[in-house]
Amino acid sequence: MTSVLITAFEPYDDWPENASWLALVVLTRDLPAEGPQVTTRRYPVNYETVRQRLADDLQTGYDYALHLGQAPGATDIRLEAIGLNLSKRHSQPAANAGALSDEGPVAYRSALPLEAWAEKLRAARIPAQVSYHAGTFLCNATLYWSHYYAEQMKLTTRSTFVHLPLDTTQVACADRQWASLASDISVQAIHLLLKDTSVPTFSR
């Protein structure tokens, strides 16, 4: 049976909820019995903790890792293709950005069929696109480390990072207008991705 690790993040900054975790909670209530074996994790928004926990979790040797995060302002689901070897905290000047790994490559590119996945989501009337810049903070770091540790441990795990728009419940009482997407639609998108991970075409 195909095994999939799905991670999400805790709330951060002024957001009392995180769209990634809201979606993951709904997803786990309705996982089909015939689908892949899914393991879920909720990570804090902390570089050192995420790095250690991700390295520990990946040792299990999953077939796939889908890392979820929220993207305030996004109007669609973004399938992230590139993880850069770049570490920058929010308060850190861009000129002082460092590396996630001194011995790692400049970047990793996801080996998953992201373009096909984006087309499948759009065909289901879910706004989606492939993105080639996951930012410079923890979302990018998670995608990079997922590939880095898989390589170091000689695993066959294939990864991507999925940026979700804010959930509609997060913006209902916000002090400004934010783009949003109902968690049910984000969950539908994740279900479609999980369905594809069970298809032999996408298996190693």
ABEGO torsion letter per residue (X at the ends): XBBBBBBBBBBBEABABBAAAAAAAAAAAABBAABBBBBBBBBBBBAAAAAAAAAAAAAAGBABBBBBBBBBGBABBBBBABBBBBBBBAABBAAABBBABAABBABBBBABBAAAAAAAAAAAGBBBBBBABAEABAAAAAAAAAAAAAAAAGBABBBBBBBBBBBAAAAAABABBBBBBBAAAAAAAAAAAAAAAABAAABX
